[in-house]
Amino acid sequence: MRRLLVSLLTVVAFFAATDAQAILNIEITQSLGTAFPIAVVPFQGDHALPAEERVSDVVTSDLVNSGRFSEIPRSDFVSHPHHAADVIFKDWRIVKADALVIGSVKPAGNGTYSITFRLYDVFNKTQLAAFRYSAAPYQLREVGHEISDVVYQKILGIRGAFNTRIAYVGRQQLGNRFLYRLQVADYDGYNPHTILKSYEPIISPAWSPNGRRIAYVSFEHSGHAVVYVENVSTGHRRLVAGYHGLNGAPAWSPNGRDLALMLTKDGNPGLFVLNLATGILRRLTHDPAINTEPTWSPNGKEIAFTSDRGGNPQIYMINASGGDVERLTFRGRYNADADFDPNGKKLAIVSRMGGAYHIALLNIRDSSVTPLTDTRFDESPSFSPNGQMILYDTLVGGHRVLATVSVDGNVRQVIRLPGESVSNPAWGPFNHPN
Amino acid sequence: MTKGKMVVLALFLAATGCAGHKGVRPSSGPNGTSSGTGTSGVSQSGVSGQALPFNSFSHTVHFAFNSSAILGVNKKIVKENANYMLAHPNKHVRLEGNTDERGTQEYNLALGWRRARSVKSMMEVLGVPANRMSTISYGKDRPVAFGHNRAAWAKNRRVDFDYKH
């Protein structure tokens, strides 16, 4: 069951899935600028699959939700080719498609499928890509994301991030208690599974650079905030910071060897760097203010963080080996929770403007701050690994929900997981082990 | 402390436990103390240096936005809790810092911690030994009011005195 409503600026897609937790509602709340018009012909054999496994639907959703593509409505199609020999380019120029995707999904024995797809440049009447995949039924969405990555790369010249995962914290009220779940899901919210359940809060999940491990803060020991590192596939976990006082704000170094942390073990909330192999802890900040929310530059040389040493929370940067601190934000009274973009030139931050908390981009070179959202309680920005989108959480109808915004601020979407408050999202790296 | 008073206190804890609250929370708000009905013969005066009955003073102090300063009536509440601790040398208290929902997760965790430390410092000045107090922070994750408005935010910017830990 899938319904797709298209209007000029709004696309609403409803998905129904087998698992109640997987039911999503992705809304594009704003879409401006020039999107690339693409036609995705329903793949031969797709209609026989359950709705959430239809490969061409996955491709269409990925591309449209990225904000960089607009879908040519299927009702406009003049022909429905599945194979190279059936493609008539004139049919696609008529419907104003600049690119065309066709393909097929066929049973290949032993419960597996063979999937083919081709991408065409309609104007130049050329084939840009052709691939064949073999997949088990549970891998069909992954194949769809692979195809989307190919299209994104070929058309835009940018690596796609559709085959990535996210982590987040779900909160569910059970009587007079809250049940917290640390969850991992595909980037689009599908295939969620639970890493940890607790009746005490869980916050600040952070992916290791290779996507195998997640660091997080758990209050499960009588409310004492400690930091664990957990292997996502085995479930094995290790307490890495359980010092006296608060242990929080884990951030991985790009080489995966170190964790930057906020600890209060020596008094005030200060930044530390923990070597995970040796257990050696190095103190980074020495002032009496709050210093927290570290994020490493992609080259590992610098750490940006939040400090209120100037009277209110602002973004600062320090050499990862210690030393001088440079202030990066100067406007407004609340700039916090930075996340480095993959190019190391900008930081996604939470910036208070006129009493509202927006996701904004901080340009490190000139300290300019550009708001990307206009909702009131936006938090926890996390870049996609290709730097094109920022995942965050916001308040909609009294519940926290996940949302994404493109780095140009033009495309915003809300990903809803009904019945829960969802927060603390973290977008994982490109390559994840299966 | 006499054995008789200990029994009275135990009854109090049992009674409030039945009320279904997490921890012992007297029904006072930010504006001060509730009346201590049905208490034992301990002094009701509230004069500095004399301990009030357990349920006759607030176990919560409140704060301004992004502040850990203890102001106004909250100073009196800290004193009342300090007096209680001084009169009950075997008691331990956990100071739990909290913030409102606004702002970022980890900054609020640190802010809640600083509020708890601020209360602990004042308690120490009032003579309560540091080793009978511990501090934690829940940041924004343990609200007592769930609205997204000023009234809810004011209630959530707080330090709770938890005598169960």
Chai-1 contact restraints between the chains, C-beta under 6 A:
chainA,res_idxA,chainB,res_idxB,connection_type,confidence,min_distance_angstrom,max_distance_angstrom,comment,restraint_id
A,P201,B,D141,contact,1.0,0.0,6.0,A-B,restraint_1
A,I203,B,Q105,contact,1.0,0.0,6.0,A-B,restraint_2
A,G223,B,I136,contact,1.0,0.0,6.0,A-B,restraint_3
A,L246,B,W113,contact,1.0,0.0,6.0,A-B,restraint_4
A,G248,B,E106,contact,1.0,0.0,6.0,A-B,restraint_5
A,G248,B,L109,contact,1.0,0.0,6.0,A-B,restraint_6
A,A249,B,E106,contact,1.0,0.0,6.0,A-B,restraint_7
A,T264,B,W113,contact,1.0,0.0,6.0,A-B,restraint_8
A,P269,B,A110,contact,1.0,0.0,6.0,A-B,restraint_9
A,I290,B,A110,contact,1.0,0.0,6.0,A-B,restraint_10
A,T292,B,E106,contact,1.0,0.0,6.0,A-B,restraint_11
A,T292,B,Y107,contact,1.0,0.0,6.0,A-B,restraint_12
A,T292,B,A110,contact,1.0,0.0,6.0,A-B,restraint_13
A,E293,B,E106,contact,1.0,0.0,6.0,A-B,restraint_14
A,T306,B,Y107,contact,1.0,0.0,6.0,A-B,restraint_15
A,P313,B,Y107,contact,1.0,0.0,6.0,A-B,restraint_16
A,A336,B,T104,contact,1.0,0.0,6.0,A-B,restraint_17
A,A336,B,Y107,contact,1.0,0.0,6.0,A-B,restraint_18
A,D337,B,T104,contact,1.0,0.0,6.0,A-B,restraint_19
A,V350,B,T104,contact,1.0,0.0,6.0,A-B,restraint_20
A,E379,B,T104,contact,1.0,0.0,6.0,A-B,restraint_21
